[in-house]
Amino acid sequence: MTNKLKYLSLVVVLLFFCIFWAIQSQNSRATNNETQANFALEDTLGVDKFSFGAAVISKKSGTVWSINDKYEVDDDMLFSLFSVMKSLEVKRPVPAGQRNQIIDLFFRSGLEVKIWKGKEVYKKFFVAGDSAESYAMLDKGEPYEVYIPGGFYMPIRQLFEINEEEWRNRTILKTSSATLKTLSVEYTSKPEDNLYVEFKSSKSVSGLDSGYYTLRGEQAVNMPRLYQYLTQFTGVKCDAYVNDPAVRDSIQKLEPFSKISLVDLAPEQSDVLRVYPSRSNVLGLLEKSGQVVLLDPKYMSKLLGVKKAFLPTKK
């Protein structure tokens, strides 16, 4: 209902005009709802591919998606994508006086968006935008101003400019309490701080296999603190990947500040991360792939545990 209609209702003007504006408002909302259904992703069941121009994000298996069949997609980015596509709303039709200008904007910088369910295109539309507004238009349709509720101010056209590196899965170490075998954190210059976590198997009274984590060579361990620390390794993420061979060649010749070694029951999840801090950032080198990653210093400080932090406090 428009502000004008609300005002007219409050001051109780002629009944004829109230009824007329109410009908107009209802028709307008119905039109907007119908148009919104053309852009918003109401039903996500079976959706397995998106394309934004030449960029393709597709489901491979289970919960694994890829970007351009090159990299695995980051879970957070994928969640954001579905949220955005479900929240896309129509603000208003483009005013008649601006229509030709906006149509020209679509021709100059419009981006085709497609959503697939299997081999069928479930939705197809175009997005465009300038510094002030975002627009969407069906093929041979009318342009509409669109937005995402909740204070989302980034131009939607810009949001759909897919960068492979930004969408790449940033999880570099991954394990779980059910699959972690050993975890070690070793320090080049302070070996007395080295931390070695091991899983100890045992049989319960009922004869069932069970076990617990402990520190190598230590009888007494602060178990709650140790288990809380281990939960951080269910998904260790980097800030970005550094695809510069010169940087990789350079740090490979250096002794790392520390080395995190994770051994999991699943061999593909086992890896070693060499850590190289500097004044401005922290670099990491994954031994399996030789990939250099950028790491957040505060985040890394929580992962670099030392043995004494998990021993009982002396009274």
Secondary structure, DSSP 8 states (H G I E B T S, - for coil): --HHHHHHHHHT--HHHHHHHHHHHHHHHHHHHHHHHHHS----TTEEEEEETTEEEEEEETTEEEETTTEEB-HHHHHHHHHHHHH-EEEEE--GGGHHHHHHHHHHH-EEEEEEETTEEEEEEEEEE-SS-EEEE-TTS-EEEEEBTTTB-S-HHHHTS--HHHHB--EEE---TTTEEEEEEEESS-GGG-EEEEEEEEE-TTS-EEEEEEETT-S---HHHHHHHHGGGGSEE-SEEE--HHHHHHHHTS--SEEEEEEESSGGG-EEEEEEE-SS-EEEEETTT--EEEE-HHHHHHH---GGGGS----
